[in-house]
Amino acid sequence: MREQANLGGMKSIQFERPVEFLRAQILRPFSALADFLYPPACSVCGISTGGHRGLCAKCWSGIRFIERPFCEVLGIPFSHDLGAGILSAEAIANPPPFDRLRSAATHDHAVRDLVHGLKYRDRTDLAPMMAGWMLRASDGAVESCDALIPVPLHRTRMLARKFNQAAELARHMASLSGKPLLAATLIRVKRTSQQVGLGAKAREDNVRGAFAITKGCENEVFGKRIVLVDDVYTTGATVAAASRTLRKAGAADITVLTFARALSEPI
């Protein structure tokens, strides 16, 4: 399908294949009915908008996307450009077990609401939009990777929550990028406490030894470029523990990709 501008300044759609035109005609009344029953609204505040899976102007203006210049390892944004390849003091003093971290936006305002909506209010309809933002923020890591692996939940928490938000994000990114999704390769073998409210040291102790590679899946990791997917990066304890497990299994390159990143002011 391609778009052409008409004389009135509006865009008309020209279908390259008859099947696309037929599909559009069949789906049009159903789309109209869906819009009538569920009018397009902002994914954060619920105010009416022009389309589904979007944000209103006020919520959109409150999002702080993480863009260069930033630390090439930890993705911490700098207040001004310090030159190519510059690392933050944190990355130099405490090198992480992964190769790089990339996140779409800072964990505040509308972004926090989106994370909470997906994670705690079963708003799985938000995952496609969030995954699209993550794909753009991946800095080419998804394009060059061999597979996407979500940070797993323990089976007891999975039963209680019914779905894994990291896996939902990874699933939609795999669909958008065409990259393999290895949803069962990395497993959580230790039932950890909730990380919310714990300090950095307590979080690290909580997830130590929490992950393992599923027996028989070692070849899916060995020598591969992996993108490890999670919803939020806070202290990094969870993704660090998961990365150590992947590295021990022979992963050649590990990019941690999250939707949001807890962050103070730019350096």
Secondary structure as UniProt FT lines:
FT   STRAND          2..5
FT   TURN            7..8
FT   STRAND          11..14
FT   HELIX           18..37
FT   STRAND          41..42
FT   TURN            43..45
FT   HELIX           57..61
FT   TURN            72..74
FT   TURN            84..85
FT   HELIX           89..93
FT   STRAND          100..106
FT   HELIX           109..120
FT   HELIX           124..126
FT   HELIX           127..137
FT   TURN            138..140
FT   HELIX           141..144
FT   STRAND          147..150
FT   HELIX           155..161
FT   HELIX           165..177
FT   TURN            183..184
FT   STRAND          186..188
FT   TURN            196..197
FT   HELIX           200..207
FT   TURN            208..209
FT   STRAND          211..213
FT   TURN            215..216
FT   HELIX           218..220
FT   TURN            221..223
FT   STRAND          225..233
FT   HELIX           237..248
FT   TURN            249..250
FT   STRAND          253..261
//
